[in-house]
Amino acid sequence: MMIEEPRKIEGELGRAADRDPGDWAKVRDRFAQKAIGEGLVEISYEMHDSPFGPLLVAASGRGLVRVGLAAENEQHVLEGISKHLSPLIVRVPRSDTESARRQLDEYFDGRRRKFDLSLDWSLAHGFRREVLLATERIPYGETRSYFDLADEAGSPRAVRAAGSALANNPLPIVVPCHRVLRADGQVGSYLGGSSMKRDLLSLEDSGNRNQAA
């Protein structure tokens, strides 16, 4: 659960909006920057519409730290951030969340092949982080197997552990775990659902064909 201070911040935002209902976005941004500057907010997040439903996009002062898919429960995602990182969370814009939202739109529109974002890896540790770092390097439109990722992370026998790391990827889409397939070429499981995984792969395949045309 979020602690009282972020609730107080959101209450102040609501009152500010009531005082100036015609310019809510400007009021929210001004108050958010003040709260961040005073250290009242350590993790900020926004909800972002996508072709796959609403995404939760969260950032710390070090960069993008969490992308929650529509299949995940928003409150559950926030509670996980609170437990593992900081309870000082509030729904306000930040430069990192704004950049992530813009680049996600460009990716879904087929106009971006690689994300250019600062990433905060605080939610991934040890071997899991190594697997995700290897996953981040998979080129757009290409795929790897779970064995490939385990091998690149330095433990070729740890295929199951690699699968667990990918299943718990805190930055899906941006760190493209959808590009990792089973040894038989089947898509396998995906937090957003196997159909979303297929659609993401299809989007990238189409992008590669359009570039080659």
N, C-alpha and C positions, 0 to 999 in steps of 0.2 A: 504494500500500500504506500502511496505517496505521503510524505510527512506534512505537517501543518503549514510550513513556510510556503511551499509551492501552491497550496490551496489559497493562502492569503494573497499570493501574487495574482492568481487567476481571479480572485474576488476584486482586487484593485483594477484589473483589466476590465472586468465587467462594469464597474462603476465609471471608469474612464469612458467606456463606450457609451454609456447612458448620457454622460455629459456632452458628448460630441458624436451622436449617432451617425452623422453624415460623413465622417472621416475615420471610420473604425480602423482601417488598415494602418493609417498613419499613427493613430494613437497607440495601437498595439505594438507597432515596430519601435516607437519611441520608448515606451515603457519597457519593452523586452530588452532593448540595449542597455537601459539603465539598470535593470535587474541583473543582467549578465555582468555588467561592469562592476557592480557592487558585490559580486560573488554569491548572489542569491540563487543563481541557476548554474548547475554544473552540466546538466544534460537537457538539451532542448529538442523538441520533436514537432513534426508536422504530419498531417495526413495528406496523402497525395493520390489523386485519381489516376488509375492506369487501365489499360485494356484488360487487366486481370483482376480488377477490383481495387479497393483502397489499399494503399501501402502506408505503413508507418515508417517515417524516415527520421532517425535520431542522430544527433551529433554531440560530441563533447568539444572541449577546447582544442583537442588534438586532431579532430576530424570526424568523418562519418563512422559511427560505432554500431549502428543497428538498422537493418531494413526488415520490417515485419511484413510478411505476405498477408493477403486477404484471408487465407485459410487459418491464420493464427488469430487468437483472441487478443484484442488491443490491450485490455487490462492485464492479461497474462504476460504479454511482452513487456509492458511497463513495470510490472512487479519483478520480472527477471532483471531488468536494468537496475532497478532500485536495490535489489538484493546483491547483485554482483559488482555494481559500479558506484552508484550514488542515489540516495533518495531525493536529491535536489533536482527534480525533473519538472518541467512545465512545457505546455504546448505554446511555443513561441517560435518565430522564425530566427534563423541564424544563417550566416553566410554559407556555411557548409551544407545546411539542409537545403537552402535555396539552389546552390550549385548542383546538388545531387538531384533535386527535382527536375531542374532544367535538362541535365544530362540523361536522366531516365526517359524523359519525353523524347529527346533526340534519338535515343536507342530504340524505343518502341516505334518511332516513325521511320526507322531505317536510315537515319542520318548520322548515327554514331556507332563506331565499331569498337572503341576502347574508351573506358572511363578514365577521366583525369581528375581524380579526387584524392584528398588526403584521407587516409584510413586510420582509424584507431582500432588496434587489434586487441584491446583489453579483454574482450570476451572469448578469446581463443588462446590457449597456452600449449607449450610443449609440442608434442607430435601433431596435435590437431592444428596448431598454427602452421607448422611446416607443410602439412597437407593443403591447407587453404592458400598458403603462399604459392605452392606449385599450381594449384587450381587457377589462381589469378593470372598465371602466365599462359594458360591455354588460349591460343589465338581464336579470334572471332570466327565462327563457322566450323571450327574443328572440334573433335572429340577425343577423349582419352578413356581408358578403362580404370576401374578402381585399383587394379594391380599397378598400372602406370603411375598413379598418384602415390601409392604406398612406396614404390620403388624410388620415385623422385624425392620423396620426403625422407629417404634413408633407411626404410624398413620394408623391404619387398614382401616379407611374409605377413606383414600387418595389414592385410587387405580388409579384414573386418573392422579394424580400428580406423582405417581410412574412410570406410563407409560411414562409421559413426561420426567422424569429424565433418563429413559432408552433410549428413543428416542434421547436424547442429550448427551449420554455417550461419553466423550472425549477420552476414551481408550477402544474402542471395541476390542474384542478377548481377550485382556489381562484382562480386567474386563468383564467377560463373559455374557453380556446381551442376547446373543443368547440362553442361558439356561433358559430364562424366557418365559413361554407360557401363552396363554389365559386360562381362567377358563375351557373352553371346551376341552382343550388339543391341540387346533390348534396352529400353530407356530406364527401366528400374523405377525405384520409388523417388518421390520428390515431395518436399513439404507442401508445395503449392498444388500437388496432384500431378499424376502422370500426364494428363492432357495439357496442363500448363507447360510441362517440360517439353513435350512434343511441339507445342506451339512456339516456344522460344527457339528451339532448334530449327523449326521451319522458317521462322522470321530471319534467322541468320543465314540459312541456306538461300533464301530468296534474296537477301542483301548481297551475298556473294555472286549470285547469278546476274543481278542487275548491274553490279560493278563490272562484270566480265563482258556484258553486252555492249 
